[in-house]
Each structure stands twice: as C-alpha cells, then as structure tokens.
Amino acid sequence: MISYEEEALAELQTWQQKMQKGPSLSNRIAKSLQGKINGLIPEKAHQVITVTIEKMIKAAMFGIKYSTSITLPHDASLLLRESHIKQQITFYQKTATIEGAVTGAGGILMGFADFPVLIGIKMKLLFNIASLYGYNVKDYKERLYLLYIFQLAYSSQQRRNEIYSLLKDWGKYSDQLPENAEDFDWRIFQQEYRDYIDLAKMAQLLPIIGAAVGAVANYKLIAQLGDTAMNCFRMRMIGTSPKLILPMP
C-alpha cells in the first residue's frame, strides 16, 4: 500500500509532464487566432484592458490582508495540509459556481461584474492554499509566487512552458525578481489570462444559457487553479530524495 506522499509525488510527476508538453496543433491554431484578434484591437484598448486587470489583481493581491482561520502545527503532515486544502478548493468552487450562475442569469452587465468578483475569489483561494502549506503570504515574493501560479493556471501551453521553467527553480529565480509590482509584465499577464478564459466567459453573457455557462465555467476555472497551486507547492517541497516530500522548513 503506497503512502499519501508517494501518491502525491506520482500526481506531481504526471502534472510536471503535462506542463512541459509542447503546444499541440489546436493550441497553436488557437494561439495564432487570438494573436490576430489582439492585433486588430486598438493599442489604446489594450492599454485600458491592461491597466484595468492590473488594478484588479493588485487590489486583490496586495491591497487586502488575507488570513485563514485554520491553524496547522509547524510539523503537520502533507496529508493533513492537503485535506484542508482540498476542502478549501471545494468551498470556493461552490462559491464561484453560485456567483457565476447569478451573474450569468443577470445579463451582460451582471456578466461583466462577474470578472472582478471571480478574480477576488481566486486570489483568496491562493492565499489560503499558501498559508495551509505553511508559507508566509505577508512576504512580497510569496505573493508574486501566487501571481505566477495564477499565470500558469490560465495561460497557453507555450506560455506555461516558460512559466513552469521559472517556478521549478523558484529559489534561484526569486532572487532576480523586481522589488515592487510595478515592474511586473502586466501586458503579457492580462493577454494570456483574457485569451484563456475569453470563450468560456463570453458565452456567459448570452441570454438564457448564461447562468448555466457561468456556473460551469467558474467551477472549472477554480478547479484548474486549485490543481495548479497544489502541484506548484508540492514541487517546492520536494527534497533531495526523489521519493520523499519533506516537511516544511
């Protein structure tokens, strides 16, 4: 009978292989199409979208004090940590599902209102996951790590390859990070995020089916983020032994 740590490691290895795959033909076609569409959008519009998303993310990530009511002992096992984390993911999936259904049923204006609310839900989940793994979310670079997880979850396969290569050696890469959020590449961030969720979220604005689409889309988007975050933190916790996931330092 395999241990929970061995099971988690096997899941991590499968996820790592997925992150390192090259873009499929459909991925490349979709990315090319999105690139052409972005090329047709006026530069001023890109600037407005970039600033809007930047402000929403900054407000959710750097302007709010997050805390979790769950306190785990320093030497808590991976099983205990992840049992709480999975409960958090399920909770936020339900929250986002209800929110997506309500805003989807409300038409175009309510559908647009879903965008910043959903970002806030996602950020809150990321903060809780980081805290439950034992990381200090008050640290600026830990918050940047969450921002990269967010990017990894909602990017094209090509961009995922690039971000994954940074996260797998986070300790070394974090030493080179900018000391403030102003230097982060928000233009690439917003384009990748927008391109990734465009189809799902635009369908939410359609009459009649908007509520169902909003509920399903939000549920899946939260699941995607939760899975990505868990595996990113597992990757950080891997020790020198390939068969051992070490306790938190």
C-alpha positions in Angstrom: 0.0 0.0 0.0 1.6 3.3 -1.1 1.8 6.3 1.3 0.0 9.5 0.7 3.3 11.2 0.0 4.1 8.7 -2.7 0.6 9.2 -4.2 1.1 12.9 -4.2 4.5 12.6 -5.8 3.1 10.5 -8.6 0.4 13.1 -9.2 3.1 15.8 -9.3 5.2 13.9 -11.8 2.2 13.5 -14.1 1.4 17.2 -13.8 5.0 18.1 -14.5 5.0 16.1 -17.7 1.8 17.9 -18.7 3.3 21.3 -18.0 6.4 20.5 -20.2 4.5 19.3 -23.2 4.9 21.3 -26.4 1.8 23.1 -27.8 -0.5 20.9 -29.8 -1.7 21.8 -33.2 -5.0 23.0 -31.8 -3.1 25.0 -29.2 -1.0 26.7 -31.9 -4.0 27.4 -34.0 -6.0 28.9 -31.1 -3.0 31.0 -30.0 -2.4 32.2 -33.6 -6.1 33.2 -33.9 -6.0 35.0 -30.6 -2.9 36.8 -31.7 -4.6 38.0 -34.8 -7.6 39.2 -32.9 -5.4 41.0 -30.4 -3.6 42.6 -33.4 -6.9 44.1 -34.5 -7.7 45.6 -31.2 -6.5 49.3 -31.0 -3.5 49.9 -28.8 -5.4 52.3 -26.6 -7.9 49.5 -25.9 -5.1 47.1 -24.9 -3.7 49.8 -22.6 -7.1 50.2 -20.9 -7.6 46.4 -20.5 -4.1 46.0 -19.2 -4.5 48.8 -16.6 -7.9 47.5 -15.6 -6.8 43.9 -15.0 -3.6 45.2 -13.3 -5.6 47.2 -10.8 -8.0 44.4 -10.1 -5.2 41.9 -9.5 -3.2 44.4 -7.4 -6.2 45.3 -5.3 -6.9 41.6 -4.7 -3.3 40.6 -4.1 -1.6 43.5 -2.5 -4.3 45.7 -1.1 -6.1 43.2 1.1 -4.9 41.4 4.3 -5.6 37.8 3.9 -5.8 35.3 6.8 -7.1 31.8 7.2 -9.0 30.6 10.3 -7.3 27.2 10.0 -4.1 26.9 12.0 -1.9 23.9 11.5 1.1 22.8 13.6 4.5 23.5 12.1 5.2 19.8 11.5 1.8 19.0 10.1 1.9 16.1 7.6 1.3 16.6 3.9 -1.9 14.5 4.2 -3.3 16.9 6.9 -2.4 20.0 4.9 -3.9 18.8 1.7 -7.1 17.5 3.2 -7.8 21.1 4.4 -6.6 22.5 1.0 -9.0 20.2 -0.9 -11.8 21.3 1.4 -11.0 24.9 0.6 -11.0 24.3 -3.2 -14.4 22.6 -2.9 -15.7 25.5 -0.9 -14.5 28.1 -3.4 -15.8 26.1 -6.3 -19.3 26.2 -4.8 -18.9 29.9 -4.1 -17.8 30.6 -7.6 -20.5 28.4 -9.1 -23.2 30.3 -7.3 -21.7 33.6 -8.2 -21.3 32.6 -11.9 -24.9 31.4 -12.1 -26.3 34.6 -10.5 -24.3 36.9 -12.7 -24.8 34.8 -15.8 -28.6 35.0 -15.3 -28.4 38.8 -14.9 -27.4 39.5 -18.5 -24.5 41.4 -20.0 -24.0 44.0 -17.2 -24.0 41.3 -14.4 -21.8 39.1 -16.6 -19.1 41.8 -16.7 -19.5 42.3 -13.0 -18.5 38.6 -12.5 -15.0 39.3 -13.7 -13.5 41.2 -10.7 -15.5 39.1 -8.2 -14.1 35.9 -9.7 -10.6 37.3 -9.5 -11.1 38.1 -5.8 -12.3 34.5 -5.2 -9.3 33.0 -7.0 -6.9 35.2 -5.0 -8.5 34.3 -1.7 -8.2 30.6 -2.5 -4.5 31.0 -3.5 -3.7 32.8 -0.2 -5.4 30.1 1.8 -3.6 27.3 0.0 -0.2 29.0 0.5 -1.0 29.5 4.2 -2.1 25.9 4.7 1.2 24.7 3.1 3.0 26.8 5.7 4.2 29.8 3.6 4.0 33.4 4.8 1.7 35.3 2.5 2.8 38.6 4.0 6.1 38.2 2.2 6.0 40.2 -1.1 7.8 37.5 -3.0 5.4 34.8 -1.8 2.6 36.9 -3.2 4.5 37.1 -6.5 4.8 33.4 -6.4 1.0 33.2 -6.2 0.8 35.6 -9.2 3.0 33.2 -11.2 0.8 30.3 -10.2 -2.2 32.3 -11.4 -0.5 32.8 -14.7 0.5 29.2 -15.0 -3.1 28.1 -14.5 -4.5 30.4 -17.1 -2.0 30.6 -20.0 -1.5 29.0 -23.4 0.6 25.8 -23.4 3.6 27.8 -24.8 3.4 30.3 -22.0 3.0 27.5 -19.5 6.3 26.0 -20.6 8.0 29.3 -19.9 6.4 29.9 -16.5 6.9 26.3 -15.4 10.7 26.6 -16.1 10.8 29.6 -13.7 8.7 28.0 -11.0 10.6 24.7 -10.9 13.7 26.7 -9.7 11.9 29.3 -7.8 14.6 29.8 -5.1 17.1 30.9 -7.7 14.6 32.9 -9.8 13.1 34.8 -6.9 16.4 36.4 -6.2 16.1 38.2 -9.6 12.5 39.4 -9.1 11.7 43.1 -9.1 11.2 44.6 -5.7 7.8 46.0 -6.5 4.8 45.0 -8.5 5.2 48.0 -10.9 8.0 46.1 -12.8 5.8 43.0 -13.4 4.9 42.4 -17.1 1.2 43.1 -16.8 0.7 43.3 -20.5 1.6 39.6 -21.2 -0.3 38.6 -18.0 -3.6 40.2 -19.0 -3.4 39.0 -22.6 -2.8 35.4 -21.6 -5.4 35.4 -18.9 -8.0 37.1 -21.1 -7.3 34.8 -24.0 -7.5 31.7 -21.8 -11.0 32.5 -20.4 -12.5 34.5 -23.3 -14.6 31.8 -24.8 -16.0 30.5 -21.6 -16.7 33.9 -20.1 -18.1 35.5 -23.2 -20.6 32.7 -23.5 -21.8 33.6 -20.0 -23.1 36.9 -21.5 -25.5 35.1 -23.8 -29.2 35.2 -22.8 -31.0 32.0 -21.5 -27.8 29.9 -21.3 -25.7 32.5 -19.4 -26.5 31.2 -15.9 -25.6 27.5 -16.8 -22.4 28.6 -18.6 -21.3 30.9 -15.8 -21.8 28.2 -13.2 -19.9 25.5 -15.1 -17.1 27.9 -16.3 -16.4 29.2 -12.8 -16.4 25.7 -11.3 -13.9 24.5 -13.8 -11.7 27.6 -13.5 -11.4 27.2 -9.7 -10.6 23.5 -10.1 -7.9 24.4 -12.6 -6.4 26.9 -10.2 -6.5 24.6 -7.2 -4.8 21.8 -9.0 -2.1 24.0 -10.3 -1.5 25.6 -6.9 -1.2 22.3 -5.1 1.3 20.9 -7.6 3.4 24.1 -7.6 3.7 23.9 -3.8 4.4 20.2 -3.9 7.2 21.0 -6.3 8.7 23.5 -3.9 8.5 20.9 -1.1 10.4 18.2 -2.9 13.7 17.4 -1.1 16.9 15.9 -2.5 15.4 12.4 -2.4 13.1 11.8 -5.3 10.8 9.6 -3.2 10.4 12.0 -0.3 8.3 15.1 0.2 10.0 16.9 3.1 8.2 18.7 5.9 8.1 22.5 5.6 11.4 24.2 6.6 
